[in-house]
């Protein structure tokens, strides 16, 4: 696959993907919005931007490609460097570079790059499946046409019969109706009386609800809970490690950990990767952004450090 395909995959999971030697693609969440000019409803999405200053390798892209292609770390890094050289050559020659589903880079002057993001993909995972759509408002003329299209009520035979009723017929009809209504009321009264008698015989009590009227005079004492251990971290929460070295021999990993601890890092060995190398982390963070902020500082002391997450 092309290099931009791997970058596109990572943009669904991360808000920052650094391309070593080229720059960083940054994603920021944008809420849903409505364009009144063209009646367009747009779902929430992730806006992309580019920062040419973020060129230092943080390990994210290299490790992902290495895992997907089964290439070694060094071979993967060399592959990225070759692709970046092709991109830079194209920018120098034609002043324009297009990365599918990401954006278009335009070289202005000798060094300034203008980035125009493409809108072909929505990298916001929580908005997966949502699409944009247009809905024009209903005009007043259209509303009037709709009302005209509603069929008017036709005079039925029943209406004609009612109009033709004489006062004597109406009186007779009302008397007949009241006679039947009285019979129904008497019947309902007997039926209700019978139900009440059956309930009393079978001792079926109706539920009675009473509103509370008491008031607490003072607060209850706080309950003291002891001997409960607070979990060290929230389950299933991703942690981001700053890896300062990976070693085939665990003894060398122990030495690296001790070296980092001696200069003030809370270093530890976090296990082996899929290549069997023991990884030594100088620090760990709960967010990808915080880890990359710290990485830029740590690289002054450990240039080969990178960010890694399980």
Secondary structure, DSSP 8 states (H G I E B T S, - for coil): --HHHHHHHHHTT-SEEEETTTEEEEEEEE--EEETTTTEEE--EEEEEEETT--S--SHHHHHHHHHH---HHHHHHHHHHHHHHHHHHHHHHSEEEETTTEEEEEETTTEEEEEE--S----GGGTT---EE-----HHHHHHHHHHS------HHHHHHHT--HHHHHHHHHHHHHHHHHHHHHHHHHHHHHHHHHHHHT--------------S--------S----SS-TT---EEEEEEEESSHHHHHHHHHHHHHTT---EEEEE-TTS-EEEEEEEESSHHHHHHHHHHHTTT-TT-EEEE-
